[in-house]
Amino acid sequence: MKNLKYFVILLLCFPLSVNAYTELPVDISDMSIVQIQEYVDKGVFSYESLVNVYLDRINEYDEEYNSIRSLNENAINIAISLDEEREESGVRSLLHGIPILIKDNIDYESMSTTAGTEALSDLMPNDSSDVVSYLVSKGAIILGKTNMSELALNVQNSYSSYGYVRNAYDKNYTSYGSSGGSAVSTALMFSAASLGTDTNSSIRVPAAAAGLIGLRPTFGLVPSEGVIKYDVNRDTVGVISRNVVDNAIILDVITGGSGEKYISNLEKTDIKIGVLTQIVDGDNTLYGNAFKSTDSEIKDLFEENISYLKELGYSVVEFDEFFTKTVIDYENNSTSGKSMCNEFNKYVTNTTGTISSFEQLVRSTGKVYSLYDYLGYCGMDGSFTEEKALMVEYKNYVTEFMEENDVDVLIYPNIKSKTSLYYEIGNITSSYIISPATGLPAITYNIGYIDDLAYSIEIVTTSNNEQLLYNLLSSLKNNYALPQSAPMLYSVSDEVTELVDYYMNVDLKSLYKYNKEALVGYNNALDDILEFFDNYNEIDNKSETASKLLNNYILSIQVLKEAKSERNSMILTIILIVLVIFLLILFKMLIKTIKIRRRKKC
């Protein structure tokens, strides 16, 4: 049924072509959103073809990974419209025409929101969530919704009514949760990036296992209207991406910006790093997964990356006394699912569907987890003042510790144990221990692979200091690698690459004003290249055609340069003639002046 669903959607979305897959004249697997926009702007490919590439990949690979819950059947039409808009009036933002996937507990008015449970399969939101509205207003394309741990209840895996999400690097292993679908789909390059939600670790741990950058922003920075929540005091929407630039662009947009706030200030800064060795080494005097021993291979990988940070010139200080039993009490007692019932009942008032209350959801079929334990909290006071007070205490403790010890960030391993099989429980992570219980921002960054599975560091900083996190990550090497089991569905020949590179990099600003004949030749060569890009998918002899086009293009530019040289020679000759005439006039005036002076003396 799943294959049939994708096949029908793809038939509706775009016509069949000569090739089985949509091909682009470039490999987009390691491109940032900024780079994609540069190629679109120069006519190398369109937003429509970009969407087709992602849909091809979903149709080819996702049956094995189960990361996509549903696709937007209007995605291609939206892309066509955005291509036309770009031609007529320009782009709205850096996200114009860029396909984004969203976790299936985030509302998009054109699609149902199931939160991973078939009980909500017909739940249709009346409006898009605030974050999606921001994305759409800036031209982003919501390509579809991702599978997740049902109702965001589990970090150990992403298991829902729609099945398990499998690890991007090995299908036998867990993707973690609850944003497993968002992380895996991004790693497999099913979209440019994705949105997830994070209660205790639901963005950062799946992102870590997918070799990606996962950001949990400062609590309250990103609007949460139109999102099904588990814990009203902790849940936040965040960004999962393959590189730091994309993450920074999307965070700015979903907080109401243009997309340029963070990337315009990306630079290496003097950041002082604090390493929490209680998490690295473990501490048997404290309770919780964060204080269990870190696997030796993961620890070695972590320490290698700390050495790398030192090589880059960063100051690194180790702290073996940060957590206390009092601090752990802050974390343990500030988390709560007590708000789930009331929040769902508020949320569902802006939807249509079979389920209209939390009580109905609890008693419905089509779920994989029981919710009866949450029924007792329905109707209770929603202020949660005790939990909030503990979070403030913990936040103050962390902030004061960092100020007193003069460090800008705290760093530790994200996943502490070897990743388990997708259906097993027992993974040890540390993401829950600081950021969710304090509201402070945290980000994960891939530090490498063990047995082809990805592992990460996690970095925490002070409130509203996401720029600092992005600056630090921008100075590090990007370790993300497209999984071997999901390679590009097309290859680009050396000849085509050479043509595109030459076309993208040649600077003709100084070659425009020449004789009409030279300019006509250049324009004809350029038109032929753009026609090649437009019809790229239907051309059989791509390499041979690219070679001819490149030769013609180089020749036309050479003619322009020769025309420039001739023009410059002519201009120089005219200048010399004018200069000689001027000097002759000046000389005659000088002679005349001398004669007049002699007459006066006589």
Buried (B, 14 or more C-beta within 10 A) or exposed (E): EEEEEBEEBBEEBBEEEEBEBBBBBBEBEEBBBBBBBEBBEBBBBBBBBBBBBBBBBBBBBBEEBBBBBBBBBBBBBBBBBBBEBBEEEEBBBBBBBBBBBBBBBBBBBBBBBBBBBBBBBEBBBEBBBBBBBBBBBBBBBBBBBBBBBBBBBBBBBBBBBBBBBBBBBBBEBBBBBBBBBBBBBBBBBBBBBBBBBBBBBBBBBBBBBBBBBBBBBBBEBBBBEBBBBBBBBBBBBBBBBBBBBBBBBBBBBBBBBBBBBBBEEBEEBEBBBBBBBBBBEBBEEBEBBBBBBBBEEBBEBBBEBBEEBEEEEBBBEEBEEBBEEEBBBBBBBBBBBBBBBBBBBBBBEEBEBEBBBBBEBBEBEBBBBEBEEBBEBBEEEEEBEEBEEBBBBBBEBBBEBBEEEEBBBBBBBBBBBBBBEBEEEEBBBBBBBBBBBBBBBBBBBBBBBBEEBBBBBBBBBBBEBBBBBBBBBBBBEBBBBBBEBBEBBBEBBEBBBBBBEBBEEEEEEEBEEBEEEBBEBBEEBBEBBBEBBBEBBEBEEBBEBBBBBBEBBBEBBEBBBEBBEEBEEEEEEEEEEEEEEEEEEEEEEEEEEEEEEEEEEE
